[in-house]
């Protein structure tokens, strides 16, 4: 039995979640949290864990804009760990 792991990051500022390029989640659509989780379940991914991963003071891009914004709180970015058997 082979277990595949995937990572996704939820940006609370924008309300979007995207699969991480280092551990991508094949068959899952990026976008809103509900749609992402629904797509992940349909593709066979199971949520294992979630934790805050924002680094206070780090700059993050704002989708659709050229400017950056500073992270004010570690809970602004949440990492989700998934597995698929």
Secondary structure, DSSP 8 states (H G I E B T S, - for coil): ---EEEEEEEETTTTEEEE-SSS--TT---EEHHHHHHHHHHTT-EEEEEEE---TT-EEE-TTSS-EEE--SGGGEEEEEEEE-
